[in-house]
Amino acid sequence: MTDFKIFEEAYTREKERIDFEQSGVKETSECEHVNILLENSHKICENCGILLNKDLSFEKEWRFYGANDTKHHNDPNRCHYRKIDEVSIFKDVDKLGFSEKIILYANSLYEEVTQKRIYRGNSRRGIIFACIFHAYKMNELPQSCESLIQVFKIERKVALKGLKYVNLNAAKNSLFRHHYISPEDLILEIMDKFYATSDQKQEVIQLYKNIENKSSLLNRSRPKSIAAGVVRYYILQNRKDVPISLFKSKVDLSELTINRIVKEIERILAIV
């Protein structure tokens, strides 16, 4: 007996069982379904083979077998089962610690950009990451890519592909396009890594305001690089014992990038 024949018979038995239930007639099988096998989230009785849950959908399988294959070419009688796909992100982020509000915003964006298309694996994780990232921005609680990458435990390239996908597929008037992450947002995030006080954070924010828009180099730099440079400059000026090796590991930037921003801040403040 072929695998397809076995599968077809399993479907027939399940359909008969459902028809019995819907008609109000009790099953006549004497099997009590004591030994249950869990396979791909489906519960199957090992004794009688009956499928005990209905987490399946039935659809036609369209394949291309070649121009000369008249037996199988686009044969609508060839069918297969597939698991009903979850189009929302709720299960994916359930245990990642995000608030309900952030998840709802992210799910709305996910549905907008995917248009109910099904994605799996890294593609799905990257898109969900990007939706969470933008959800935080829309709620005026921006998070850096790096911090969320750690939460999702994905590679940077997966995250960047997700961001690119959302950017290309979201509507031009999508809410997230009106929100941007500034160096001020990232300064607070970096300083939290060093257990800074509220007063210290405000001092660094004021330092940033003193140099804002006063250098073409800073205007061309990424917000994260500027934020790291400002915090590093503050640490050096206040003689805090934080070695560069520790600092660069915390901010995930190269020493060259950090020092370039620090030197530019020194130059600006020297002529202000």
ChimeraX commands (.cxc) that place a marker at each C-alpha (Angstrom):
marker #1 position 0.00,0.00,0.00 radius 0.5
marker #1 position 1.44,3.38,-0.98 radius 0.5
marker #1 position 2.02,6.21,1.50 radius 0.5
marker #1 position -0.60,8.26,-0.32 radius 0.5
marker #1 position -3.15,5.45,-0.03 radius 0.5
marker #1 position -2.53,5.16,3.72 radius 0.5
marker #1 position -2.88,8.90,4.12 radius 0.5
marker #1 position -6.07,8.92,2.05 radius 0.5
marker #1 position -7.61,6.22,4.23 radius 0.5
marker #1 position -6.67,8.13,7.39 radius 0.5
marker #1 position -8.49,11.15,6.00 radius 0.5
marker #1 position -11.55,9.04,5.14 radius 0.5
marker #1 position -11.72,7.65,8.69 radius 0.5
marker #1 position -11.44,11.13,10.16 radius 0.5
marker #1 position -14.15,12.49,7.84 radius 0.5
marker #1 position -16.48,9.65,8.86 radius 0.5
marker #1 position -15.82,10.40,12.53 radius 0.5
marker #1 position -16.63,14.09,12.07 radius 0.5
marker #1 position -19.82,13.22,10.15 radius 0.5
marker #1 position -20.88,10.99,13.05 radius 0.5
marker #1 position -20.30,13.77,15.57 radius 0.5
marker #1 position -22.16,16.37,13.53 radius 0.5
marker #1 position -25.15,14.09,12.96 radius 0.5
marker #1 position -25.46,13.28,16.65 radius 0.5
marker #1 position -24.73,9.58,16.16 radius 0.5
marker #1 position -22.18,8.04,18.50 radius 0.5
marker #1 position -19.18,6.22,17.12 radius 0.5
marker #1 position -19.56,2.48,17.11 radius 0.5
marker #1 position -15.83,1.86,17.48 radius 0.5
marker #1 position -14.95,0.07,20.67 radius 0.5
marker #1 position -11.47,1.66,20.78 radius 0.5
marker #1 position -11.03,3.85,23.86 radius 0.5
marker #1 position -7.98,5.64,22.37 radius 0.5
marker #1 position -5.73,4.84,25.32 radius 0.5
marker #1 position -2.42,4.99,23.46 radius 0.5
marker #1 position -2.07,8.44,21.92 radius 0.5
marker #1 position 0.74,9.43,19.54 radius 0.5
marker #1 position 1.59,13.13,19.17 radius 0.5
marker #1 position 2.87,13.86,15.68 radius 0.5
marker #1 position 3.38,17.44,14.45 radius 0.5
marker #1 position 0.82,18.72,16.98 radius 0.5
marker #1 position -1.71,16.13,15.79 radius 0.5
marker #1 position -3.09,13.51,18.21 radius 0.5
marker #1 position -3.40,10.06,16.63 radius 0.5
marker #1 position -4.63,6.85,18.28 radius 0.5
marker #1 position -1.91,4.24,17.88 radius 0.5
marker #1 position -4.43,1.40,18.13 radius 0.5
marker #1 position -7.05,2.38,15.55 radius 0.5
marker #1 position -5.27,5.17,13.65 radius 0.5
marker #1 position -8.02,7.74,14.14 radius 0.5
marker #1 position -6.97,11.39,14.11 radius 0.5
marker #1 position -8.25,12.85,17.39 radius 0.5
marker #1 position -7.95,16.54,16.56 radius 0.5
marker #1 position -8.84,18.55,13.50 radius 0.5
marker #1 position -5.77,20.76,13.07 radius 0.5
marker #1 position -5.59,19.99,9.35 radius 0.5
marker #1 position -6.74,21.63,6.16 radius 0.5
marker #1 position -7.30,19.95,2.84 radius 0.5
marker #1 position -6.12,21.56,-0.36 radius 0.5
marker #1 position -5.18,20.66,-3.91 radius 0.5
marker #1 position -1.56,20.17,-4.75 radius 0.5
marker #1 position -0.37,21.80,-7.95 radius 0.5
marker #1 position 3.02,20.73,-9.19 radius 0.5
marker #1 position 4.85,20.91,-12.46 radius 0.5
marker #1 position 6.13,17.52,-13.54 radius 0.5
marker #1 position 7.29,18.39,-17.05 radius 0.5
marker #1 position 5.59,18.91,-20.37 radius 0.5
marker #1 position 5.74,15.22,-21.27 radius 0.5
marker #1 position 4.24,13.96,-18.02 radius 0.5
marker #1 position 0.54,13.80,-18.88 radius 0.5
marker #1 position -0.25,11.58,-15.92 radius 0.5
marker #1 position 0.69,14.03,-13.17 radius 0.5
marker #1 position 0.86,17.42,-14.88 radius 0.5
marker #1 position -1.36,19.80,-12.87 radius 0.5
marker #1 position -3.55,16.94,-11.76 radius 0.5
marker #1 position -6.30,18.35,-9.46 radius 0.5
marker #1 position -6.92,14.87,-8.09 radius 0.5
marker #1 position -3.54,14.86,-6.38 radius 0.5
marker #1 position -4.14,16.30,-2.92 radius 0.5
marker #1 position -2.27,16.74,0.31 radius 0.5
marker #1 position -2.80,17.90,3.86 radius 0.5
marker #1 position -1.07,20.84,5.45 radius 0.5
marker #1 position -1.18,22.31,8.91 radius 0.5
marker #1 position -3.31,25.43,9.25 radius 0.5
marker #1 position -0.77,28.27,9.40 radius 0.5
marker #1 position -0.94,30.89,12.09 radius 0.5
marker #1 position -1.00,34.27,10.39 radius 0.5
marker #1 position -0.66,36.32,13.58 radius 0.5
marker #1 position 2.52,36.80,15.62 radius 0.5
marker #1 position 1.07,36.22,19.09 radius 0.5
marker #1 position 2.54,32.73,19.60 radius 0.5
marker #1 position 5.92,33.80,18.23 radius 0.5
marker #1 position 6.43,36.58,20.79 radius 0.5
marker #1 position 4.40,35.17,23.67 radius 0.5
marker #1 position 7.40,34.57,25.96 radius 0.5
marker #1 position 9.71,37.39,24.84 radius 0.5
marker #1 position 8.54,39.91,27.43 radius 0.5
marker #1 position 6.85,42.49,25.20 radius 0.5
marker #1 position 3.81,44.37,26.46 radius 0.5
marker #1 position 0.39,43.62,25.02 radius 0.5
marker #1 position 0.23,47.08,23.45 radius 0.5
marker #1 position 3.52,46.62,21.59 radius 0.5
marker #1 position 2.46,43.18,20.37 radius 0.5
marker #1 position -0.88,44.49,19.08 radius 0.5
marker #1 position 0.84,47.29,17.16 radius 0.5
marker #1 position 3.39,44.85,15.76 radius 0.5
marker #1 position 0.74,42.32,14.77 radius 0.5
marker #1 position -1.24,44.98,12.92 radius 0.5
marker #1 position 1.89,45.95,10.99 radius 0.5
marker #1 position 2.72,42.29,10.30 radius 0.5
marker #1 position -0.70,41.70,8.80 radius 0.5
marker #1 position -0.33,44.86,6.71 radius 0.5
marker #1 position 3.00,43.91,5.15 radius 0.5
marker #1 position 2.44,40.17,4.69 radius 0.5
marker #1 position -1.13,40.36,3.37 radius 0.5
marker #1 position -1.81,36.92,4.94 radius 0.5
marker #1 position 1.07,35.33,3.04 radius 0.5
marker #1 position 2.72,32.59,5.08 radius 0.5
marker #1 position 6.38,32.87,6.08 radius 0.5
marker #1 position 8.43,30.42,8.09 radius 0.5
marker #1 position 11.87,30.11,9.61 radius 0.5
marker #1 position 14.28,33.04,9.53 radius 0.5
marker #1 position 12.12,34.98,7.08 radius 0.5
marker #1 position 9.22,34.97,9.55 radius 0.5
marker #1 position 11.45,35.79,12.54 radius 0.5
marker #1 position 13.08,38.67,10.67 radius 0.5
marker #1 position 9.75,40.22,9.69 radius 0.5
marker #1 position 8.34,39.86,13.21 radius 0.5
marker #1 position 11.52,41.43,14.62 radius 0.5
marker #1 position 11.08,44.41,12.29 radius 0.5
marker #1 position 7.42,44.81,13.25 radius 0.5
marker #1 position 8.29,44.83,16.96 radius 0.5
marker #1 position 11.09,47.32,16.28 radius 0.5
marker #1 position 8.70,49.70,14.54 radius 0.5
marker #1 position 5.95,49.13,17.11 radius 0.5
marker #1 position 8.25,50.51,19.79 radius 0.5
marker #1 position 8.94,53.57,17.65 radius 0.5
marker #1 position 5.23,54.17,17.08 radius 0.5
marker #1 position 4.73,54.16,20.85 radius 0.5
marker #1 position 7.55,56.65,21.45 radius 0.5
marker #1 position 9.61,53.93,23.17 radius 0.5
marker #1 position 12.31,53.29,20.57 radius 0.5
marker #1 position 14.67,50.36,21.06 radius 0.5
marker #1 position 17.94,49.79,19.24 radius 0.5
marker #1 position 18.22,47.00,16.70 radius 0.5
marker #1 position 20.98,45.39,18.74 radius 0.5
marker #1 position 18.92,45.10,21.91 radius 0.5
marker #1 position 16.02,43.48,20.05 radius 0.5
marker #1 position 18.33,41.18,18.11 radius 0.5
marker #1 position 19.47,39.79,21.45 radius 0.5
marker #1 position 15.88,39.29,22.57 radius 0.5
marker #1 position 14.95,37.44,19.37 radius 0.5
marker #1 position 18.29,35.58,19.30 radius 0.5
marker #1 position 18.65,36.02,15.55 radius 0.5
marker #1 position 21.58,36.96,13.35 radius 0.5
marker #1 position 22.02,40.58,12.32 radius 0.5
marker #1 position 21.55,39.75,8.63 radius 0.5
marker #1 position 18.17,38.14,9.42 radius 0.5
marker #1 position 17.09,41.30,11.26 radius 0.5
marker #1 position 18.22,43.57,8.43 radius 0.5
marker #1 position 16.35,41.50,5.84 radius 0.5
marker #1 position 13.23,41.79,7.99 radius 0.5
marker #1 position 13.58,45.56,8.21 radius 0.5
marker #1 position 14.06,45.77,4.44 radius 0.5
marker #1 position 10.99,43.62,3.81 radius 0.5
marker #1 position 8.75,45.75,6.05 radius 0.5
marker #1 position 10.07,48.96,4.52 radius 0.5
marker #1 position 9.34,47.72,0.99 radius 0.5
marker #1 position 5.90,46.26,1.69 radius 0.5
marker #1 position 4.37,48.74,4.15 radius 0.5
marker #1 position 2.06,51.45,2.87 radius 0.5
marker #1 position 3.65,54.81,2.17 radius 0.5
marker #1 position 1.50,56.39,4.88 radius 0.5
marker #1 position 2.19,53.65,7.45 radius 0.5
marker #1 position 2.54,55.13,10.93 radius 0.5
marker #1 position 6.05,53.82,11.58 radius 0.5
marker #1 position 7.44,55.98,8.75 radius 0.5
marker #1 position 6.79,59.10,10.82 radius 0.5
marker #1 position 8.93,58.00,13.77 radius 0.5
marker #1 position 12.71,57.98,13.94 radius 0.5
marker #1 position 15.26,56.90,16.51 radius 0.5
marker #1 position 17.42,59.79,17.66 radius 0.5
marker #1 position 20.80,59.75,19.44 radius 0.5
marker #1 position 18.96,60.90,22.58 radius 0.5
marker #1 position 16.91,57.70,22.64 radius 0.5
marker #1 position 20.03,55.56,22.32 radius 0.5
marker #1 position 22.01,57.57,24.87 radius 0.5
marker #1 position 19.53,56.54,27.55 radius 0.5
marker #1 position 19.71,52.90,26.47 radius 0.5
marker #1 position 23.54,52.90,26.55 radius 0.5
marker #1 position 23.69,54.57,29.94 radius 0.5
marker #1 position 21.35,52.00,31.39 radius 0.5
marker #1 position 24.03,49.42,30.59 radius 0.5
marker #1 position 26.36,51.28,32.93 radius 0.5
marker #1 position 23.74,51.78,35.68 radius 0.5
marker #1 position 23.78,55.56,35.29 radius 0.5
marker #1 position 21.65,57.76,37.53 radius 0.5
marker #1 position 18.92,60.07,36.26 radius 0.5
marker #1 position 21.15,63.10,36.84 radius 0.5
marker #1 position 23.98,61.55,34.85 radius 0.5
marker #1 position 21.61,60.78,31.98 radius 0.5
marker #1 position 20.40,64.35,31.89 radius 0.5
marker #1 position 23.98,65.65,31.86 radius 0.5
marker #1 position 24.79,63.51,28.83 radius 0.5
marker #1 position 21.58,64.56,27.06 radius 0.5
marker #1 position 22.54,68.19,27.63 radius 0.5
marker #1 position 26.02,67.45,26.26 radius 0.5
marker #1 position 24.43,66.08,23.11 radius 0.5
marker #1 position 22.24,69.17,22.70 radius 0.5
marker #1 position 25.37,71.33,22.88 radius 0.5
marker #1 position 26.86,69.61,19.83 radius 0.5
marker #1 position 23.71,68.80,17.88 radius 0.5
marker #1 position 23.77,69.97,14.24 radius 0.5
marker #1 position 27.19,71.57,14.65 radius 0.5
marker #1 position 29.19,69.11,12.61 radius 0.5
marker #1 position 28.76,67.60,9.15 radius 0.5
marker #1 position 30.56,64.49,10.40 radius 0.5
marker #1 position 28.04,63.97,13.18 radius 0.5
marker #1 position 25.13,64.68,10.84 radius 0.5
marker #1 position 26.35,61.93,8.54 radius 0.5
marker #1 position 26.95,59.44,11.35 radius 0.5
marker #1 position 24.49,56.84,12.58 radius 0.5
marker #1 position 22.49,57.73,15.72 radius 0.5
marker #1 position 24.06,54.79,17.54 radius 0.5
marker #1 position 27.61,55.97,16.77 radius 0.5
marker #1 position 26.80,59.49,17.95 radius 0.5
marker #1 position 25.17,58.23,21.15 radius 0.5
marker #1 position 28.13,55.98,21.95 radius 0.5
marker #1 position 30.61,58.79,21.25 radius 0.5
marker #1 position 28.77,61.24,23.50 radius 0.5
marker #1 position 28.57,58.74,26.36 radius 0.5
marker #1 position 32.24,57.84,25.95 radius 0.5
marker #1 position 33.24,61.51,25.98 radius 0.5
marker #1 position 31.25,62.03,29.18 radius 0.5
marker #1 position 32.93,59.03,30.81 radius 0.5
marker #1 position 36.39,60.31,29.91 radius 0.5
marker #1 position 35.65,63.82,31.17 radius 0.5
marker #1 position 34.37,62.54,34.48 radius 0.5
marker #1 position 37.26,60.08,34.96 radius 0.5
marker #1 position 35.01,57.07,35.22 radius 0.5
marker #1 position 36.94,53.83,35.33 radius 0.5
marker #1 position 35.43,52.20,32.25 radius 0.5
marker #1 position 38.09,50.77,29.92 radius 0.5
marker #1 position 37.51,51.05,26.19 radius 0.5
marker #1 position 37.50,47.27,25.85 radius 0.5
marker #1 position 34.49,47.03,28.15 radius 0.5
marker #1 position 32.77,50.04,26.63 radius 0.5
marker #1 position 32.99,48.87,23.02 radius 0.5
marker #1 position 31.68,45.44,23.98 radius 0.5
marker #1 position 28.68,47.06,25.67 radius 0.5
marker #1 position 27.81,49.29,22.71 radius 0.5
marker #1 position 28.84,46.78,20.03 radius 0.5
marker #1 position 30.91,49.28,18.04 radius 0.5
marker #1 position 34.56,49.38,17.03 radius 0.5
marker #1 position 37.09,51.42,18.99 radius 0.5
marker #1 position 37.87,53.35,15.78 radius 0.5
marker #1 position 34.26,54.49,15.39 radius 0.5
marker #1 position 33.94,55.50,19.03 radius 0.5
marker #1 position 37.20,57.45,19.07 radius 0.5
marker #1 position 36.34,59.26,15.83 radius 0.5
marker #1 position 33.13,60.62,17.36 radius 0.5
marker #1 position 34.88,61.50,20.63 radius 0.5
marker #1 position 37.54,63.51,18.78 radius 0.5
marker #1 position 34.87,65.33,16.79 radius 0.5
marker #1 position 33.03,66.24,20.00 radius 0.5
marker #1 position 36.28,67.58,21.45 radius 0.5
marker #1 position 36.82,69.69,18.33 radius 0.5
marker #1 position 33.28,71.13,18.42 radius 0.5
marker #1 position 33.40,72.01,22.11 radius 0.5
marker #1 position 36.79,73.64,21.72 radius 0.5
marker #1 position 35.39,76.25,19.33 radius 0.5
marker #1 position 31.94,76.74,20.84 radius 0.5
marker link #1:1,2 radius 0.2
marker link #1:2,3 radius 0.2
marker link #1:3,4 radius 0.2
marker link #1:4,5 radius 0.2
marker link #1:5,6 radius 0.2
marker link #1:6,7 radius 0.2
marker link #1:7,8 radius 0.2
marker link #1:8,9 radius 0.2
marker link #1:9,10 radius 0.2
marker link #1:10,11 radius 0.2
marker link #1:11,12 radius 0.2
marker link #1:12,13 radius 0.2
marker link #1:13,14 radius 0.2
marker link #1:14,15 radius 0.2
marker link #1:15,16 radius 0.2
marker link #1:16,17 radius 0.2
marker link #1:17,18 radius 0.2
marker link #1:18,19 radius 0.2
marker link #1:19,20 radius 0.2
marker link #1:20,21 radius 0.2
marker link #1:21,22 radius 0.2
marker link #1:22,23 radius 0.2
marker link #1:23,24 radius 0.2
marker link #1:24,25 radius 0.2
marker link #1:25,26 radius 0.2
marker link #1:26,27 radius 0.2
marker link #1:27,28 radius 0.2
marker link #1:28,29 radius 0.2
marker link #1:29,30 radius 0.2
marker link #1:30,31 radius 0.2
marker link #1:31,32 radius 0.2
marker link #1:32,33 radius 0.2
marker link #1:33,34 radius 0.2
marker link #1:34,35 radius 0.2
marker link #1:35,36 radius 0.2
marker link #1:36,37 radius 0.2
marker link #1:37,38 radius 0.2
marker link #1:38,39 radius 0.2
marker link #1:39,40 radius 0.2
marker link #1:40,41 radius 0.2
marker link #1:41,42 radius 0.2
marker link #1:42,43 radius 0.2
marker link #1:43,44 radius 0.2
marker link #1:44,45 radius 0.2
marker link #1:45,46 radius 0.2
marker link #1:46,47 radius 0.2
marker link #1:47,48 radius 0.2
marker link #1:48,49 radius 0.2
marker link #1:49,50 radius 0.2
marker link #1:50,51 radius 0.2
marker link #1:51,52 radius 0.2
marker link #1:52,53 radius 0.2
marker link #1:53,54 radius 0.2
marker link #1:54,55 radius 0.2
marker link #1:55,56 radius 0.2
marker link #1:56,57 radius 0.2
marker link #1:57,58 radius 0.2
marker link #1:58,59 radius 0.2
marker link #1:59,60 radius 0.2
marker link #1:60,61 radius 0.2
marker link #1:61,62 radius 0.2
marker link #1:62,63 radius 0.2
marker link #1:63,64 radius 0.2
marker link #1:64,65 radius 0.2
marker link #1:65,66 radius 0.2
marker link #1:66,67 radius 0.2
marker link #1:67,68 radius 0.2
marker link #1:68,69 radius 0.2
marker link #1:69,70 radius 0.2
marker link #1:70,71 radius 0.2
marker link #1:71,72 radius 0.2
marker link #1:72,73 radius 0.2
marker link #1:73,74 radius 0.2
marker link #1:74,75 radius 0.2
marker link #1:75,76 radius 0.2
marker link #1:76,77 radius 0.2
marker link #1:77,78 radius 0.2
marker link #1:78,79 radius 0.2
marker link #1:79,80 radius 0.2
marker link #1:80,81 radius 0.2
marker link #1:81,82 radius 0.2
marker link #1:82,83 radius 0.2
marker link #1:83,84 radius 0.2
marker link #1:84,85 radius 0.2
marker link #1:85,86 radius 0.2
marker link #1:86,87 radius 0.2
marker link #1:87,88 radius 0.2
marker link #1:88,89 radius 0.2
marker link #1:89,90 radius 0.2
marker link #1:90,91 radius 0.2
marker link #1:91,92 radius 0.2
marker link #1:92,93 radius 0.2
marker link #1:93,94 radius 0.2
marker link #1:94,95 radius 0.2
marker link #1:95,96 radius 0.2
marker link #1:96,97 radius 0.2
marker link #1:97,98 radius 0.2
marker link #1:98,99 radius 0.2
marker link #1:99,100 radius 0.2
marker link #1:100,101 radius 0.2
marker link #1:101,102 radius 0.2
marker link #1:102,103 radius 0.2
marker link #1:103,104 radius 0.2
marker link #1:104,105 radius 0.2
marker link #1:105,106 radius 0.2
marker link #1:106,107 radius 0.2
marker link #1:107,108 radius 0.2
marker link #1:108,109 radius 0.2
marker link #1:109,110 radius 0.2
marker link #1:110,111 radius 0.2
marker link #1:111,112 radius 0.2
marker link #1:112,113 radius 0.2
marker link #1:113,114 radius 0.2
marker link #1:114,115 radius 0.2
marker link #1:115,116 radius 0.2
marker link #1:116,117 radius 0.2
marker link #1:117,118 radius 0.2
marker link #1:118,119 radius 0.2
marker link #1:119,120 radius 0.2
marker link #1:120,121 radius 0.2
marker link #1:121,122 radius 0.2
marker link #1:122,123 radius 0.2
marker link #1:123,124 radius 0.2
marker link #1:124,125 radius 0.2
marker link #1:125,126 radius 0.2
marker link #1:126,127 radius 0.2
marker link #1:127,128 radius 0.2
marker link #1:128,129 radius 0.2
marker link #1:129,130 radius 0.2
marker link #1:130,131 radius 0.2
marker link #1:131,132 radius 0.2
marker link #1:132,133 radius 0.2
marker link #1:133,134 radius 0.2
marker link #1:134,135 radius 0.2
marker link #1:135,136 radius 0.2
marker link #1:136,137 radius 0.2
marker link #1:137,138 radius 0.2
marker link #1:138,139 radius 0.2
marker link #1:139,140 radius 0.2
marker link #1:140,141 radius 0.2
marker link #1:141,142 radius 0.2
marker link #1:142,143 radius 0.2
marker link #1:143,144 radius 0.2
marker link #1:144,145 radius 0.2
marker link #1:145,146 radius 0.2
marker link #1:146,147 radius 0.2
marker link #1:147,148 radius 0.2
marker link #1:148,149 radius 0.2
marker link #1:149,150 radius 0.2
marker link #1:150,151 radius 0.2
marker link #1:151,152 radius 0.2
marker link #1:152,153 radius 0.2
marker link #1:153,154 radius 0.2
marker link #1:154,155 radius 0.2
marker link #1:155,156 radius 0.2
marker link #1:156,157 radius 0.2
marker link #1:157,158 radius 0.2
marker link #1:158,159 radius 0.2
marker link #1:159,160 radius 0.2
marker link #1:160,161 radius 0.2
marker link #1:161,162 radius 0.2
marker link #1:162,163 radius 0.2
marker link #1:163,164 radius 0.2
marker link #1:164,165 radius 0.2
marker link #1:165,166 radius 0.2
marker link #1:166,167 radius 0.2
marker link #1:167,168 radius 0.2
marker link #1:168,169 radius 0.2
marker link #1:169,170 radius 0.2
marker link #1:170,171 radius 0.2
marker link #1:171,172 radius 0.2
marker link #1:172,173 radius 0.2
marker link #1:173,174 radius 0.2
marker link #1:174,175 radius 0.2
marker link #1:175,176 radius 0.2
marker link #1:176,177 radius 0.2
marker link #1:177,178 radius 0.2
marker link #1:178,179 radius 0.2
marker link #1:179,180 radius 0.2
marker link #1:180,181 radius 0.2
marker link #1:181,182 radius 0.2
marker link #1:182,183 radius 0.2
marker link #1:183,184 radius 0.2
marker link #1:184,185 radius 0.2
marker link #1:185,186 radius 0.2
marker link #1:186,187 radius 0.2
marker link #1:187,188 radius 0.2
marker link #1:188,189 radius 0.2
marker link #1:189,190 radius 0.2
marker link #1:190,191 radius 0.2
marker link #1:191,192 radius 0.2
marker link #1:192,193 radius 0.2
marker link #1:193,194 radius 0.2
marker link #1:194,195 radius 0.2
marker link #1:195,196 radius 0.2
marker link #1:196,197 radius 0.2
marker link #1:197,198 radius 0.2
marker link #1:198,199 radius 0.2
marker link #1:199,200 radius 0.2
marker link #1:200,201 radius 0.2
marker link #1:201,202 radius 0.2
marker link #1:202,203 radius 0.2
marker link #1:203,204 radius 0.2
marker link #1:204,205 radius 0.2
marker link #1:205,206 radius 0.2
marker link #1:206,207 radius 0.2
marker link #1:207,208 radius 0.2
marker link #1:208,209 radius 0.2
marker link #1:209,210 radius 0.2
marker link #1:210,211 radius 0.2
marker link #1:211,212 radius 0.2
marker link #1:212,213 radius 0.2
marker link #1:213,214 radius 0.2
marker link #1:214,215 radius 0.2
marker link #1:215,216 radius 0.2
marker link #1:216,217 radius 0.2
marker link #1:217,218 radius 0.2
marker link #1:218,219 radius 0.2
marker link #1:219,220 radius 0.2
marker link #1:220,221 radius 0.2
marker link #1:221,222 radius 0.2
marker link #1:222,223 radius 0.2
marker link #1:223,224 radius 0.2
marker link #1:224,225 radius 0.2
marker link #1:225,226 radius 0.2
marker link #1:226,227 radius 0.2
marker link #1:227,228 radius 0.2
marker link #1:228,229 radius 0.2
marker link #1:229,230 radius 0.2
marker link #1:230,231 radius 0.2
marker link #1:231,232 radius 0.2
marker link #1:232,233 radius 0.2
marker link #1:233,234 radius 0.2
marker link #1:234,235 radius 0.2
marker link #1:235,236 radius 0.2
marker link #1:236,237 radius 0.2
marker link #1:237,238 radius 0.2
marker link #1:238,239 radius 0.2
marker link #1:239,240 radius 0.2
marker link #1:240,241 radius 0.2
marker link #1:241,242 radius 0.2
marker link #1:242,243 radius 0.2
marker link #1:243,244 radius 0.2
marker link #1:244,245 radius 0.2
marker link #1:245,246 radius 0.2
marker link #1:246,247 radius 0.2
marker link #1:247,248 radius 0.2
marker link #1:248,249 radius 0.2
marker link #1:249,250 radius 0.2
marker link #1:250,251 radius 0.2
marker link #1:251,252 radius 0.2
marker link #1:252,253 radius 0.2
marker link #1:253,254 radius 0.2
marker link #1:254,255 radius 0.2
marker link #1:255,256 radius 0.2
marker link #1:256,257 radius 0.2
marker link #1:257,258 radius 0.2
marker link #1:258,259 radius 0.2
marker link #1:259,260 radius 0.2
marker link #1:260,261 radius 0.2
marker link #1:261,262 radius 0.2
marker link #1:262,263 radius 0.2
marker link #1:263,264 radius 0.2
marker link #1:264,265 radius 0.2
marker link #1:265,266 radius 0.2
marker link #1:266,267 radius 0.2
marker link #1:267,268 radius 0.2
marker link #1:268,269 radius 0.2
marker link #1:269,270 radius 0.2
marker link #1:270,271 radius 0.2
marker link #1:271,272 radius 0.2
view
